[in-house]
Amino acid sequence: MINLNDDIMLAMNMRNFSYAKYSNYTVGAVLKTKNGKRYTGCNIENAGIQSICAERVAFCKAISEGEKFFESIVIVGGPKDKEPEKCLPCGYCRQFINEFVDKDFKIYTVYEDKIEEYSLEELLPYSFKI
């Protein structure tokens, strides 16, 4: 497995910027492009219909700056001020991510001193990507 220490620390720090007023569940994400650039995200909740997940924040920042080729994302989440727990992209994020990545894209979640690696195909087995 590749060394993810810097990305993990950055994702953990991003949890501090979460706006989780309703769920008290903070998530940080670090998206890495194929050229090595990193984009961060945190979850942003609102009282409306759709809050914004950390993964989509990171992707939107990258895409809005012209990035098109992505290697991996590290996700760290859990109740505010608590140790991280297993945190994977929601169904909406899985479909969103599917639009922008290839089959080699990796998703990492970090919790209890574990790092788990997933492909999008594992998390979205019946993708309808065109």
Salt bridges, closest charged atoms under 4 A:
ASP7 OD1 - ARG38 NE 2.30
GLU65 OE1 - LYS37 NZ 3.94
GLU71 OE2 - LYS32 NZ 3.42
ASP102 OD2 - LYS34 NZ 2.43
ASP104 OD1 - LYS103 NZ 3.40
GLU112 OE1 - LYS114 NZ 3.76
GLU116 OE1 - LYS86 NZ 3.10
GLU117 OE2 - LYS106 NZ 3.91
